[in-house]
Amino acid sequence: MPSELRTVPKTRLSYRERIAALQEIHTGCEIFRDADGPVTEVGIAPRWMLPPFVVVTSPRGARDVLTATFPTVDRDFPFMTEQQELNGGSLLNFAHADWVGRRRMLQPVFTRQQITRLTATMFSIASECVRGWGSDGGIDLDRDSRRITMRVLGQSIMAFEPDQDTDALVEPMRRISAYIAARGRAPVKLPRWVPTPERRHAVAFNKVAHDLAADILSACRRDSEREAPLVRAMLEAVDPDTGQPLSDMDICHELVIFLASGLETTATTLAYALWALGRHPEMQEKAAAEVAAADVAALVSDPRGCLPYTMCVLQEALRLGGPTPAIMRVARTDMDVDGHRVESGSQLVVGVYALHRDPRLWDDPLRFDPDRFGPTDVRTRDRWQFLPFGGGPRSCIGEHFALTAAALELAAVLRRVEIVSTTTTFPITAPLTIVPDGPIPAQIRQRA
């Protein structure tokens, strides 16, 4: 490590301001960046009680953190350990030692080849959902995007029929995220055996989610012809080193996390894209014309290649309304982050939301402009300023699936209806992931 590295500057914010910023981590990283610069240390308790957060909001810093590998960094920060305790160990929350083998087991599930086999089914399901919207009238982009996405996920890869009203599943999921986030950032925590209302609710819903996963798994075991590619792949997966398969409990843990994270990621992106297009009729018509001109067989064969402008719309929706507020790691050795010496034990926070809205990185950053993701701009841009799915060895394994599902769902909507947004803002909240904060009303008009 270079000897001339600078000491990480401590934040100038007051204690109360620090707490407030950490509670809203998406906008909080912007506050730390504007007050202190691209790398800053945020302490809220003695180091022995809760190691300081180091907030990173520069592309170089993001690269340094996300490309670092074990034993320099690991993922066992408090948010993930709290999630693992509640939901069980999974690819999302494992520390390095358990993550390596699980990633190798599950990687074949998410190859482009595997996902291509699902696209026709996914598009058909999404199109059927949009037909169910009926004639002209009002919709809630948050609720209806969730319903489409839940059906696409559930029917295409897990072979289960979700209830039409997904609120009974989604609202508790968001409350659990808030519970995990609150415990993750608290310097002093109540023992888990203390039956607080939040704890009781989290445990109860976790059981409901795991019971659903167990039912899906049992149905696949009973019926060998049942079309459930994700479940089948998990049943067939073996550890390349030991030859051991996943246990039923392991599979249920993965199904719960995949359903929760896949639903929020794709549904929030779709809702934001539709809301933004509803605010910009000329962009909507350009995307709709591209979708209408596409041969359906070609569209389902390669939606991302067949719909270049529509993909730009989705990328811009991921920039401004994507589900990732920040990415965290724990420094396990002293390390270089954007020319600063970060001490071992520090909690590293890469501010994705802040990077995506930084006026030094993006021209007029709050303006919705899909052309930012045209070929020329992408080639000249720093790869580490746009991180909707993370980066480095622990980037999201489901990135291709999520983008493909969102593209097919957006295409299904634009083929049938025109969206007219009736609000000028897209309110968000970020317990663990960024989600809409309340209904997003819009009007639909049937296309000829």
C-alpha positions, 0 to 999 in steps of 0.5 A: 500500500502506498505510504503517501495515502491520505487520512480519511477526513472525518465528517463535519456534520453534527451528531444529529445530522449524521444520524439523520443522514444514515437513516435515509442512506440514499440521500444521506450519502449525498449529504456526506458528499456535499459536506465532506467530499468523496471519501469521509469517515462517519462515526456514531459510537466508539469504534469498539462498539460500532466501527465507523462508516466510510462513505464513498461517492467517487467512481474511483473509490467505488472501483477500489471497494467493489473490486477488492477481494477477500481477505481485503474486504468481506460482506459480513457487515451488520445489515447482512448479518441481521438479514442472515439471522432472520431469513437464513444464509443465502448468496446475498448475505453470506460472508466470503467463506460460504459465498464462494461455493454457493455462487459456483453452484447457482451461477449456471441458473442465471446464464444468458442461455438459461434465461433465453429459454424463459423469455417467450413465457415471460412476455406472454405472462406480462402481456396477459397481465396488461390485458387484465387492466381493461379499458381506459382508466386509472392505475397505480404504477407501483401496485400494478408493476408489482403484480406484473412482476410477481406473476412473471417471476412466480409463473415463469421460474417457480411455477406458482400462481401468486394472488392478484393482490400482492400487497399482502406479501410486499408490505410485510417485506418492506417492514422487515427491511426497515427492521433489518436496517434499523438493527443494522445501524444501531450501535446498541441492540436489544437481544433478539429474544426480546419480543418487540412488535417489530421482531414478532412481525419479522419472525412471523412473516419470515415463516410465511415466506419460507412456508411458501417456498417450502410449498413450491419446493414440495410441489416440484418434488411431487410433480416431475413435469412441473415447469419451474426452471429455478427450482429444478436448477437448485435441486440439481445443483451440486457443490463443485468441490464436495459434490453435495447438493443444496439442502431443502432449507438452503433452497428455501432460503434462496427462493425467499431472497430471490423472490423478495429482491427480484420483485423489488428490483424489477417492479421498481424499475418498471414503475419508474420507467412507466412514470417517466415515460408518462411524463415525456410523451415523445420518449414514450412514443419513440419506445412504443414505436420501437416495440410495435415495429419489432417482430414478436419472435425476435423480441422474445428471442433477444429483447435487449438486442431488439429494443435498443432505445427501450433498453436506454429507457430502462437504464435511465430508470435504473439511474434515477429510480433504481433499487440500490441506495448503497453497497456495503463492505467491511474492510478486513485489512487497511486498504486504499480507497481513492487515495485514502488509507481506510483502517481495518474494521471500517464499514464501507458504504458506496453511495450508489444513489449519490453517484447516479445523481452527482452533477460532477458526473452527469449533465443535468443529473435530475433530468430523465434522458435515455440518450445518456445510454446511447453507444457514444456516451456509454463508451466515454463514461467511467464504468464505475459511476453507474452501478445499479447492480453493483460491480466486481466479483460480488455484483448481482448474479441476477442482473441479466434476468432482471433487465430481461424481465423489465424489458419484456414487461415494459414492451408488453405495456407499451404494445397495448396502452399509453401511460399518462402520469398524473403526478410530477414526483415519484416519491421513494423510501429506502429501508434496504432497497429503494421502493415507491413511497405510496401509490404512483397514480397514472391514467391509461389509454388503449392503443389502436 
